[in-house]
Amino acid sequence: MESTFLMYKNFKAVDFFQDEVFSSSAFSSKEDDLLFWHALGDTYPELRLEMETAKKWILLIRKQPIREQSASAEVIWQNIQDKLPIYARRQTRLYRVQTITRWSARIAAVFLAVMLIYEISHLGPKSAKTTFGERREVVLPDESMIDLNSNSKISYVRDWKSDKPREVWLTGEAMFEVKHTAILNRLRENDRFVVHVADLALTVLGTKFNVKERRGRIEVTLFEGSLQITGGNGIEKLLVPGETFVYDQHAKTEQLLKKDVAKVSSWTRGELDIEHANLSNIVEVLEDNYGYKVILTDSNLLEKRLTGTIPVSKVKDILFVIKHTMDVNIQVKDKEITINSK
Amino acid sequence: MKDESQWWEMFRMGDEASFKSIFERYQSLLFNYGYKFTQDENLIDDCVQELFVKLWYNRENLGDTASVKNYLFKSFRRILSRKLERASRFLSLQTISSEKLPFDIELPSDVDLMRKERLAEIRQQLSQALDKMSPRQREIIHLRYFEEMTYEEIADVMGLSIKDTYKLFYRAMDSLRKHIGKINLLALLSIVGYLRSS
């Protein structure tokens, strides 16, 4: 013990501070450790002050105020979790670049060129069109279904982004079955589906509806869900199922009707379901959907009414029905139909 | 610490709960250490975040570690010094090398503590002596006495060889010796001056 004491005989505060044994045991809770320094102080009283000073230095450094972030650990943890996927992407990209060898780079270049050509050829608007007498089913990129009636056209931008609504432009008549993509409590821009027809915009989330645009007259019939109409002349309407909104683009008039939805959708089954309809309704079908020009020699014929379901898949069938139920004479020459009263 | 090495092992296997436990144990210690280098709290938070994000993605490449604390301090220090160097490049034309990054030891100023332990005067002396030291000398003192790290651990955290770590520490002690001595001498001279004038 004495020889160990001797070692400390000429120590100053800094030497004690520096001494590994002192600095690790001066604050020890073990009595043996403390006893040693007490004994040393008893042997060399002049060392007491030096030891006391060194101890105070250590104490001061240990008692430095603790700094804590203002954001809670929860927030920082959340930030870390949010960043994990981003970091993963960056890491894999780096990794990919590093491991590309010369030949794989070449393959990649060829592949890239093919992809680029493919992308460019598919960019921009895409459209589906039907000619007279043709009906077609169109599946959109989001798996929404569209039944396109004759002489109609639908166009859309191929690449639907998540920050923009799904948009299509329509001329003619079409039945929409829009896929619902919104999840509870989360509505993104592309959960909206917008049909532009004439100067109207029809906005839905996911529903079934029919849009007919002929001769400047737009008819929107809602089957399910809800549908918002905005546009021309400051129109703002919310349709409920079973309602038909009729808008005349030229006269700027609007009308709300109740229609039998089964009748509105009858065309998708290749039929024309009419009740108390005039011959004029059928004339419209012949002209709009089949591209014929219809001449009525007697204007009174327009007021002739009939009720029932007419098959409209073939012009021949339509004419057969008219001829026998309305008791008229019909002549067909090229694309011209002449109807005479008997 | 037994549970800590278990956490580490589980975390390396992709266990998120262990990862979170490591985060919870060390995030405030790391922040406190970071505050010695800079008072920019957002920057320190960013470094803590970056550290743990990196840790998660590199977990499969991480080895056993004798001390999780040491590993985290070392990685954190590297991220922080790189960020501070970059920040200094934006502020001025010259770059602060990691050698010259500031480091402050903030001695307590708690009045009760000062009175009870009769620390005020000693605090003043120590504070002045610390100011005379280089930032790296202050840092080694902090790691040695506050974090209670061994020389091996300090060498690892600061990225120095063991030999250089010892050298740095001895130089810090020399500086302390020199300036404490001077202060005492000054105190003595002022007393002498006081006696003479009276």
Boltz contact constraints between the chains, C-beta under 6 A:
constraints:
  - contact:
      token1: [A, 14]
      token2: [B, 173]
      max_distance: 6.0
  - contact:
      token1: [A, 14]
      token2: [B, 176]
      max_distance: 6.0
  - contact:
      token1: [A, 14]
      token2: [B, 177]
      max_distance: 6.0
  - contact:
      token1: [A, 18]
      token2: [B, 173]
      max_distance: 6.0
  - contact:
      token1: [A, 56]
      token2: [B, 119]
      max_distance: 6.0
  - contact:
      token1: [A, 56]
      token2: [B, 122]
      max_distance: 6.0
  - contact:
      token1: [A, 57]
      token2: [B, 126]
      max_distance: 6.0
  - contact:
      token1: [A, 58]
      token2: [B, 145]
      max_distance: 6.0
  - contact:
      token1: [A, 60]
      token2: [B, 107]
      max_distance: 6.0
  - contact:
      token1: [A, 60]
      token2: [B, 123]
      max_distance: 6.0
  - contact:
      token1: [A, 60]
      token2: [B, 126]
      max_distance: 6.0
  - contact:
      token1: [A, 61]
      token2: [B, 145]
      max_distance: 6.0
  - contact:
      token1: [A, 61]
      token2: [B, 146]
      max_distance: 6.0
  - contact:
      token1: [A, 62]
      token2: [B, 146]
      max_distance: 6.0
  - contact:
      token1: [A, 63]
      token2: [B, 108]
      max_distance: 6.0
  - contact:
      token1: [A, 64]
      token2: [B, 106]
      max_distance: 6.0
  - contact:
      token1: [A, 66]
      token2: [B, 32]
      max_distance: 6.0
  - contact:
      token1: [A, 67]
      token2: [B, 32]
      max_distance: 6.0
  - contact:
      token1: [A, 67]
      token2: [B, 35]
      max_distance: 6.0
  - contact:
      token1: [A, 68]
      token2: [B, 28]
      max_distance: 6.0
  - contact:
      token1: [A, 69]
      token2: [B, 31]
      max_distance: 6.0
  - contact:
      token1: [A, 69]
      token2: [B, 41]
      max_distance: 6.0
  - contact:
      token1: [A, 69]
      token2: [B, 45]
      max_distance: 6.0
  - contact:
      token1: [A, 73]
      token2: [B, 27]
      max_distance: 6.0
  - contact:
      token1: [A, 79]
      token2: [B, 49]
      max_distance: 6.0
  - contact:
      token1: [A, 80]
      token2: [B, 49]
      max_distance: 6.0
  - contact:
      token1: [A, 80]
      token2: [B, 52]
      max_distance: 6.0
  - contact:
      token1: [A, 80]
      token2: [B, 53]
      max_distance: 6.0
  - contact:
      token1: [A, 83]
      token2: [B, 53]
      max_distance: 6.0
  - contact:
      token1: [A, 87]
      token2: [B, 53]
      max_distance: 6.0
  - contact:
      token1: [A, 87]
      token2: [B, 57]
      max_distance: 6.0
  - contact:
      token1: [A, 91]
      token2: [B, 57]
      max_distance: 6.0
